[in-house]
Amino acid sequence: MTEEPAVRQVGTRVVYENPWMVVREDEVERPDGSRGIYGVVDKPDFVVVIPLEDDGFHLVEEYRYPIGKRTWNFPQGSLPDRQDADPEELARLELAQETGLRAGTLKHLGHLHCAHGTSGQGFNVFAASGLEAGNADREPEEQDMRQKWISREEFRALIRAGRITDDSTLAAYALLLMDESR
């Protein structure tokens, strides 16, 4: 059953566009008939991969320009030029590109939305196991990326210390814990 939208789009215009996103301003009509605007960021869905090994994880760290600091997170990403991709194929690609690791097994843990107040973008979460080492093939924006295996205890300590602040990494971890508690 399709849900009737509470807010109806009556107009739209693109205000900015680049290879990674489109920002648009929509004219909307609310349930009471009043009008307003809504800013929306259109980006393709991405993947988050949790590389599991020896009761810990392989994480990546890089400088994040919008927040002005280096932080740790699970490998994640999307294809260039706002292309769509099969989520499992994308998960394998992102894991290999960022860490050099190849997954023997990928388990889909769920699909979430990362900023549903401003974007329809979502992400699929995969747990990767049976890892085999290989060479990373990072994109130019990832040239400062570092990789490290981190125990679960150290992972939690990095969260408490504010070194892991990425919402999709924390949400992926919550899905993993839920899956493991079954």
C-alpha positions as a printed Julia matrix, in Angstrom:
182×3 Matrix{Float64}:
  0.0     0.0     0.0
  1.42    3.38   -1.04
  1.29    6.11    1.58
 -0.26    9.41    0.49
  2.33   12.19    0.86
  1.57   14.68    3.62
  3.47   17.38    1.74
  2.97   17.71   -2.01
  5.59   19.04   -4.44
  4.15   21.73   -6.7
  7.39   22.96   -8.26
 11.13   22.35   -8.26
 14.34   23.93   -9.47
 17.97   22.8    -9.38
 20.09   25.34   -7.5
 23.41   23.48   -7.66
 24.79   20.37   -9.34
 28.14   18.57   -9.47
 29.26   14.97  -10.16
 28.37   13.9    -6.6
 25.05   15.63   -5.89
 22.14   17.76   -6.99
 20.72   20.38   -4.65
 17.21   21.44   -5.43
 14.61   23.74   -3.98
 11.06   22.4    -4.06
  7.93   24.47   -3.72
  5.58   22.42   -1.55
  1.99   22.47   -0.4
  1.24   21.4     3.17
 -1.91   19.5     4.28
 -3.61   22.78    5.27
 -3.05   24.2     1.78
 -0.29   26.63    2.78
  2.83   26.78    0.62
  6.51   26.72    1.48
  9.92   25.62    0.24
 12.01   22.58    0.99
 15.72   22.19    0.24
 16.7    18.68   -0.87
 20.1    17.1    -1.55
 19.87   14.28   -4.1
 22.68   11.74   -3.87
 22.73    8.07   -4.83
 22.54    5.39   -2.17
 25.87    4.17   -0.85
 27.2     1.15    1.02
 28.88    0.67    4.37
 31.03   -2.43    4.78
 31.98   -3.87    8.17
 35.16   -5.91    7.57
 35.11   -8.49   10.4
 38.26  -10.29   11.51
 39.48  -11.77   14.8
 36.83  -10.09   17.0
 37.6    -6.69   15.52
 37.21   -4.57   12.42
 39.29   -3.05    9.65
 38.63    0.7     9.68
 39.77    3.56    7.5
 40.75    7.03    8.63
 40.83   10.15    6.51
 40.58   13.9     6.72
 36.96   14.99    6.38
 36.89   18.45    4.88
 33.38   19.5     6.05
 34.25   18.88    9.73
 37.93   19.84    9.47
 39.43   16.75   11.1
 40.5    13.15   10.64
 38.06   10.48   11.76
 37.76    6.71   11.6
 34.9     4.87    9.9
 33.95    1.65    8.18
 34.77    1.58    4.45
 31.92    3.17    2.51
 31.03    4.91   -0.69
 29.14    5.12   -3.95
 30.01    5.16   -7.63
 31.24    8.35   -9.33
 28.92   10.58  -11.38
 25.84    9.65   -9.31
 25.62    6.21  -10.94
 23.41    3.5    -9.5
 24.96    0.17   -8.59
 24.03   -3.25   -7.31
 24.6    -2.88   -3.53
 26.56   -6.13   -3.1
 28.83   -5.4    -6.08
 29.38   -1.88   -4.74
 30.21   -3.26   -1.28
 32.87   -5.55   -2.76
 34.28   -2.67   -4.83
 34.44   -0.16   -1.95
 36.04   -2.69    0.4
 38.72   -3.54   -2.16
 39.35    0.07   -3.2
 39.69    1.48    0.32
 41.38   -1.42    2.14
 42.65   -3.86   -0.48
 40.62   -6.57    1.25
 38.45   -9.02   -0.66
 35.46  -10.56    1.1
 34.77  -14.28    0.86
 31.3   -13.66    2.27
 29.08  -10.58    2.43
 25.98  -10.56    4.62
 23.39   -7.83    4.1
 22.42   -6.38    7.49
 19.92   -3.75    6.39
 19.13   -0.49    4.61
 18.94    2.85    6.43
 18.58    6.55    5.58
 21.35    8.86    6.71
 19.81   12.34    6.66
 16.11   11.92    5.94
 15.38   15.53    6.84
 17.4    16.85    3.9
 18.0    13.92    1.54
 16.45   10.7     0.31
 19.9     9.1     0.27
 20.14    5.75    1.97
 22.76    3.12    2.53
 23.03   -0.64    2.59
 25.1    -2.23    5.33
 27.11   -5.4     4.76
 29.23   -7.51    7.11
 32.28   -8.86    5.28
 34.1   -11.98    6.41
 36.57  -14.48    4.98
 38.84  -11.56    4.16
 41.85  -11.88    1.86
 44.49   -9.16    1.57
 45.17   -7.36   -1.69
 46.18   -3.92   -2.9
 44.03   -0.86   -2.27
 43.03    1.25   -5.28
 41.9     4.52   -3.74
 40.34    7.46   -5.51
 42.22   10.81   -5.6
 40.03   12.15   -2.76
 41.18    9.2    -0.62
 44.94    9.64   -1.02
 45.4    10.5     2.67
 43.37    7.47    3.8
 44.85    5.12    6.38
 43.7     1.63    7.28
 43.98   -0.25   10.57
 42.6    -3.33   12.25
 40.95   -2.33   15.53
 39.62   -4.55   18.31
 36.0    -4.13   19.37
 37.19   -2.69   22.68
 39.33   -0.12   20.87
 36.39    0.62   18.52
 34.19    1.52   21.49
 37.0     3.63   22.98
 37.31    5.56   19.68
 33.58    6.29   19.79
 33.82    7.57   23.38
 36.86    9.7    22.45
 35.03   11.33   19.53
 37.34    9.76   16.92
 34.44    7.85   15.33
 31.6    10.3    14.72
 30.27    9.05   11.38
 26.56    8.35   11.8
 26.49    5.61    9.15
 29.37    3.76   10.85
 27.58    3.91   14.2
 24.27    2.85   12.66
 26.0    -0.04   10.85
 27.56   -1.13   14.15
 24.09   -1.11   15.77
 22.76   -3.34   12.96
 25.71   -5.7    13.46
 25.05   -5.95   17.21
 21.37   -6.63   16.55
 22.27   -9.34   14.03
 24.75  -10.96   16.42
 22.22  -11.02   19.27
 19.75  -13.19   17.31
